[in-house]
Amino acid sequence: MAIRIDLRRSLRQIAVPLIGASLLGYFGYHAIQGDRGLMAWLTLKQQLRQADAQLASLQSEQLSLANRVQRMSPASLDADLLDEQTRLMLNYARDDEVVIMKPESGSSGANPPPPQTPLN
């Protein structure tokens, strides 16, 4: 009987620290590895940096495209830009121009067609 009482007293003395350590371990683990823990916060922070970099890249591209659109508007038509776009889209060159073709990276080795000259 005395052994039982001593055993119960020992278990009561161990139970409180054991429960406290278990709770501390549980909440500590979830504070680091949980859905809103430290690791998730670091991942979100990295994704935010990547999104900011992509945003800056897209904003600069938007400014470049807005500038080209403004230069192509009928009110302020840029003749050089119009000529450049026409030659690029139609693959034209003048008779007095020399065209140097650079091979495309990843091409199958086939020669590109020669530039066309407009019929006068």
Backbone bond lengths (Angstrom), bond angles and torsions (degrees), N, CA, C in turn:
res aa  C-N    CA-C-N  psi(-1)  N-CA   C-N-CA  omega(-1)  CA-C   N-CA-C  phi
1 M - - - 1.430 - - 1.525 111.06 -
2 A 1.287 118.09 -40.30 1.461 122.35 -180.00 1.526 110.32 -66.93
3 I 1.300 115.51 -33.10 1.461 119.29 178.54 1.523 110.05 -66.95
4 R 1.334 115.71 -39.24 1.462 120.46 178.29 1.514 111.48 -62.68
5 I 1.289 117.11 -42.47 1.467 121.75 -179.84 1.528 109.68 -66.36
6 D 1.323 116.95 -42.50 1.466 120.18 178.21 1.534 111.07 -65.10
7 L 1.313 115.71 -37.76 1.465 120.12 179.28 1.523 110.71 -66.33
8 R 1.340 116.74 -42.70 1.480 119.83 178.16 1.526 110.95 -63.79
9 R 1.290 117.07 -41.42 1.455 121.27 -179.83 1.543 109.88 -64.10
10 S 1.302 117.33 -41.13 1.469 121.68 178.81 1.530 110.94 -65.62
11 L 1.348 116.99 -42.05 1.461 120.60 178.79 1.518 111.64 -64.94
12 R 1.332 117.56 -38.18 1.470 120.57 177.77 1.527 110.73 -65.86
13 Q 1.315 116.88 -37.93 1.457 120.21 179.31 1.527 111.31 -69.49
14 I 1.303 118.73 -31.42 1.464 123.34 -179.21 1.530 110.78 -85.27
15 A 1.310 118.65 -30.65 1.470 122.53 -173.16 1.524 112.40 -62.67
16 V 1.307 118.22 -45.66 1.465 120.87 -177.06 1.528 111.38 -63.24
17 P 1.323 120.79 -49.69 1.463 119.23 176.89 1.530 112.86 -64.90
18 L 1.338 116.83 -34.36 1.456 120.33 179.02 1.524 111.10 -65.86
19 I 1.316 117.55 -44.09 1.474 121.36 176.86 1.536 109.96 -63.94
20 G 1.327 116.60 -43.05 1.465 120.17 178.68 1.520 112.00 -62.08
21 A 1.331 117.15 -43.23 1.469 120.93 178.83 1.527 110.71 -65.91
22 S 1.318 116.77 -38.11 1.468 120.41 178.17 1.525 110.98 -64.26
23 L 1.331 116.18 -45.21 1.478 119.56 178.01 1.522 111.34 -63.75
24 L 1.313 116.64 -41.88 1.455 120.59 178.35 1.533 110.76 -62.24
25 G 1.312 117.39 -42.73 1.468 121.37 177.21 1.519 111.93 -63.91
26 Y 1.322 116.51 -43.16 1.471 120.76 -179.74 1.525 110.99 -61.58
27 F 1.334 116.28 -52.88 1.458 119.69 -177.47 1.533 111.61 -69.79
28 G 1.324 117.19 -33.78 1.472 120.17 176.54 1.520 111.49 -64.19
29 Y 1.326 117.10 -43.77 1.463 121.22 178.45 1.524 110.53 -60.73
30 H 1.322 117.10 -47.09 1.458 120.15 -177.72 1.529 112.54 -72.48
31 A 1.329 117.53 -24.07 1.468 119.88 175.12 1.522 110.74 -69.22
32 I 1.320 117.23 -26.07 1.464 120.59 179.68 1.529 111.35 -98.18
33 Q 1.316 118.74 -48.39 1.459 122.86 -172.53 1.523 114.58 -101.14
34 G 1.300 119.74 -4.66 1.465 122.05 -174.15 1.527 113.12 -72.35
35 D 1.328 116.01 177.94 1.460 122.16 -178.55 1.523 111.96 -61.19
36 R 1.325 116.96 -30.87 1.465 120.65 179.14 1.530 110.62 -118.58
37 G 1.320 116.14 27.29 1.453 121.67 -177.24 1.516 112.77 -85.45
38 L 1.301 114.44 -170.60 1.457 122.14 -176.39 1.528 111.85 -64.31
39 M 1.315 118.36 -42.61 1.460 121.53 -179.37 1.531 110.97 -65.72
40 A 1.318 117.84 -40.04 1.462 121.19 177.41 1.522 109.98 -66.08
41 W 1.316 117.65 -37.18 1.468 121.62 178.44 1.525 110.68 -64.57
42 L 1.340 116.96 -42.63 1.464 120.24 178.20 1.527 111.36 -64.89
43 T 1.325 117.35 -39.30 1.465 121.18 177.62 1.521 110.55 -63.96
44 L 1.321 117.24 -43.99 1.463 120.59 178.41 1.524 111.60 -64.50
45 K 1.313 116.41 -36.35 1.462 120.82 178.73 1.535 110.39 -64.52
46 Q 1.328 117.12 -41.52 1.461 121.62 178.01 1.532 110.44 -66.27
47 Q 1.314 117.76 -42.23 1.458 121.23 178.16 1.522 110.88 -63.47
48 L 1.322 117.07 -35.86 1.459 121.28 177.89 1.526 110.90 -65.54
49 R 1.340 117.30 -41.77 1.466 120.51 177.24 1.523 110.92 -62.35
50 Q 1.332 117.04 -42.45 1.467 120.72 178.78 1.523 110.74 -64.82
51 A 1.317 117.52 -40.78 1.463 120.98 179.06 1.523 110.95 -66.36
52 D 1.333 117.55 -37.90 1.467 120.43 177.17 1.523 111.09 -64.69
53 A 1.332 117.39 -40.65 1.465 120.88 177.90 1.527 110.55 -64.62
54 Q 1.326 116.64 -41.80 1.457 120.32 178.48 1.525 110.49 -65.87
55 L 1.325 117.39 -38.46 1.455 121.51 177.93 1.524 110.77 -62.17
56 A 1.325 117.22 -44.73 1.468 120.83 179.36 1.525 110.59 -62.34
57 S 1.322 116.65 -41.28 1.462 120.80 178.76 1.531 110.83 -63.95
58 L 1.314 116.76 -44.69 1.462 120.31 -179.67 1.523 112.10 -68.39
59 Q 1.331 117.06 -33.93 1.461 119.37 177.65 1.523 111.27 -67.42
60 S 1.337 117.32 -39.60 1.463 118.96 177.71 1.526 110.58 -67.27
61 E 1.320 117.25 -37.76 1.470 120.36 176.77 1.528 110.32 -65.20
62 Q 1.324 116.84 -38.97 1.461 120.51 178.55 1.524 110.61 -64.00
63 L 1.322 117.70 -42.13 1.465 120.76 177.72 1.523 111.46 -62.47
64 S 1.330 115.88 -41.52 1.461 120.34 178.57 1.527 110.62 -62.85
65 L 1.326 116.56 -45.15 1.467 120.02 179.89 1.531 111.51 -67.79
66 A 1.326 117.33 -37.40 1.467 120.25 178.04 1.520 110.44 -64.39
67 N 1.325 117.05 -37.97 1.458 120.94 177.17 1.521 110.66 -64.03
68 R 1.337 116.83 -44.15 1.473 119.87 179.49 1.533 111.06 -65.07
69 V 1.317 116.99 -40.05 1.471 120.39 178.75 1.519 110.06 -64.71
70 Q 1.334 116.54 -41.99 1.466 120.12 179.50 1.521 110.13 -63.56
71 R 1.331 117.31 -37.99 1.467 120.54 179.40 1.524 111.96 -71.83
72 M 1.325 118.13 -21.36 1.467 121.26 179.19 1.530 112.42 -93.69
73 S 1.319 118.32 -2.64 1.461 120.06 -178.64 1.532 109.93 -69.77
74 P 1.316 117.36 149.53 1.472 120.38 -177.11 1.536 113.02 -60.95
75 A 1.322 118.18 -27.91 1.458 119.91 -177.95 1.526 111.64 -70.44
76 S 1.312 117.68 -33.90 1.467 120.63 -178.66 1.522 109.54 -135.07
77 L 1.293 117.55 64.04 1.456 123.08 -176.68 1.523 110.16 -73.04
78 D 1.311 116.82 125.98 1.460 123.04 177.70 1.526 107.66 -93.99
79 A 1.317 116.82 112.24 1.464 121.30 -175.36 1.522 111.51 -63.56
80 D 1.333 118.30 -37.38 1.459 120.55 179.61 1.528 111.21 -65.19
81 L 1.308 117.17 -42.12 1.459 120.26 178.88 1.525 110.77 -66.33
82 L 1.303 116.81 -40.92 1.460 120.72 178.15 1.521 110.25 -61.87
83 D 1.344 117.39 -45.06 1.456 121.72 179.00 1.530 110.25 -62.97
84 E 1.323 117.20 -42.83 1.460 121.17 179.49 1.526 111.24 -61.76
85 Q 1.319 116.79 -45.83 1.462 120.46 -179.33 1.527 111.53 -66.73
86 T 1.325 116.92 -38.67 1.466 120.15 178.82 1.515 110.67 -62.97
87 R 1.317 117.10 -46.12 1.471 120.73 179.94 1.527 110.74 -64.53
88 L 1.297 116.45 -40.50 1.462 119.89 -179.11 1.525 111.45 -66.08
89 M 1.317 116.39 -46.62 1.464 119.98 -175.58 1.537 112.05 -72.93
90 L 1.329 117.83 -37.28 1.463 120.59 -176.32 1.518 113.07 -97.25
91 N 1.336 116.79 -4.46 1.460 121.67 179.73 1.530 111.23 59.23
92 Y 1.316 116.86 46.42 1.462 122.66 -179.23 1.515 111.06 -104.68
93 A 1.343 114.32 153.32 1.459 121.77 172.45 1.523 107.45 -145.04
94 R 1.336 116.61 152.19 1.470 119.94 177.86 1.519 109.55 -79.24
95 D 1.329 116.05 164.78 1.468 121.28 -178.26 1.526 111.71 -65.57
96 D 1.322 118.37 -31.27 1.459 120.83 -176.04 1.534 113.17 -91.31
97 E 1.311 118.79 8.67 1.456 122.62 -179.39 1.523 111.16 -101.29
98 V 1.317 115.20 148.26 1.464 121.33 174.75 1.519 107.10 -106.11
99 V 1.308 116.04 127.01 1.457 121.17 -178.88 1.519 108.59 -107.93
100 I 1.336 115.89 124.77 1.463 121.48 177.31 1.521 106.87 -109.19
101 M 1.312 116.24 117.97 1.464 121.69 -177.56 1.528 108.90 -91.89
102 K 1.332 116.24 126.44 1.459 121.43 174.71 1.521 107.73 -96.29
103 P 1.328 117.65 136.44 1.470 118.59 177.81 1.521 109.87 -66.38
104 E 1.311 115.05 140.38 1.463 120.51 178.33 1.519 108.70 -77.33
105 S 1.317 116.52 144.86 1.458 119.56 177.19 1.525 108.35 -73.16
106 G 1.310 115.46 133.09 1.458 119.80 179.26 1.521 113.39 83.51
107 S 1.330 117.74 8.87 1.470 118.72 179.60 1.516 108.74 -77.09
108 S 1.303 116.14 160.86 1.460 121.45 -176.11 1.521 111.95 -81.73
109 G 1.321 118.64 6.81 1.451 121.56 178.29 1.508 112.58 93.77
110 A 1.303 118.53 -6.18 1.458 121.13 179.61 1.522 109.09 -73.65
111 N 1.314 116.18 143.69 1.460 120.57 179.13 1.518 109.89 -75.25
112 P 1.340 117.34 136.60 1.461 119.13 177.21 1.523 109.94 -72.07
113 P 1.331 116.71 156.07 1.462 118.85 -178.93 1.528 110.55 -65.53
114 P 1.331 117.92 148.56 1.461 119.39 178.85 1.518 110.52 -68.53
115 P 1.350 117.02 156.40 1.473 118.82 179.56 1.514 110.70 -67.06
116 Q 1.319 114.61 145.55 1.455 120.25 -179.27 1.527 108.90 -89.58
117 T 1.304 115.96 147.55 1.470 120.31 174.17 1.522 107.44 -109.35
118 P 1.317 116.26 138.83 1.467 118.09 -179.24 1.526 111.53 -67.68
119 L 1.300 114.64 144.39 1.474 120.19 178.00 1.512 108.86 -81.04
120 N 1.315 116.65 128.99 1.470 120.81 179.68 1.491 110.39 -95.97
